[in-house]
Amino acid sequence: MIRIAGFVALAAIFTYGLHAFAQTRADVRPLTPIGTSSSNGISFAWFYDSSERVVVACRVGHAGDTLDCKARTTVQ
């Protein structure tokens, strides 16, 4: 009985370990906000990423549920 309980506990710990290490981790970087503006219901925000020296421009559409941060340029 003790062997079965030990095997079940070991399997549970192993399964938890696989689950914990298999999680995708988001790349979180400190961004410094530069400024914002809006026109005709579309909002823009600019951020500076000091680790890569990149300026990122984000756009939010009319509905407010779509965020587009694909525009980036490198600061020389």
C-alpha positions in Angstrom: 0.0 0.0 0.0 2.8 2.4 0.9 4.6 1.6 -2.5 1.4 2.4 -4.4 0.9 5.7 -2.5 4.6 6.6 -3.1 4.3 5.8 -6.8 1.2 8.0 -7.1 2.8 10.9 -5.2 6.0 10.6 -7.4 3.9 10.6 -10.6 1.9 13.6 -9.4 5.1 15.5 -8.7 6.6 14.6 -12.0 3.4 15.6 -13.9 3.3 18.9 -12.0 7.0 19.5 -13.0 6.3 18.9 -16.6 3.3 21.2 -16.5 5.2 24.0 -14.8 8.2 23.9 -17.2 6.0 23.6 -20.3 4.2 26.9 -19.7 4.9 29.6 -22.2 6.4 32.7 -20.6 5.6 36.1 -21.9 8.5 38.4 -22.7 8.0 41.3 -20.4 10.2 44.3 -20.9 10.1 47.7 -19.3 8.7 50.1 -21.8 8.8 53.9 -21.2 5.7 55.7 -22.5 6.7 58.6 -24.8 3.3 60.1 -25.8 -0.2 59.5 -26.9 -2.6 61.0 -29.4 -6.0 60.3 -31.0 -7.8 61.2 -34.1 -11.3 60.2 -35.4 -11.7 57.6 -32.7 -8.3 55.9 -33.3 -5.7 56.2 -30.5 -2.0 56.0 -30.8 0.7 55.5 -28.1 4.5 55.5 -28.5 6.8 53.5 -26.2 10.6 53.3 -25.9 12.3 49.9 -25.2 15.7 50.8 -23.7 17.0 47.3 -23.8 16.8 47.1 -27.6 16.8 50.9 -28.3 13.5 50.5 -30.2 10.5 52.8 -30.4 7.2 51.0 -30.7 4.0 52.6 -31.9 0.7 51.1 -30.8 -2.8 51.7 -32.3 -6.2 51.0 -30.8 -9.1 50.9 -33.2 -12.7 52.3 -32.9 -14.1 49.4 -30.9 -11.2 49.6 -28.4 -10.7 45.8 -28.5 -7.9 45.6 -31.1 -4.4 46.6 -30.2 -1.8 46.7 -32.9 1.9 47.2 -31.8 3.7 46.1 -35.0 5.3 49.4 -36.0 8.8 49.6 -34.6 12.0 51.5 -35.5 15.5 51.3 -34.1 17.0 54.4 -32.5 20.6 55.0 -33.7 
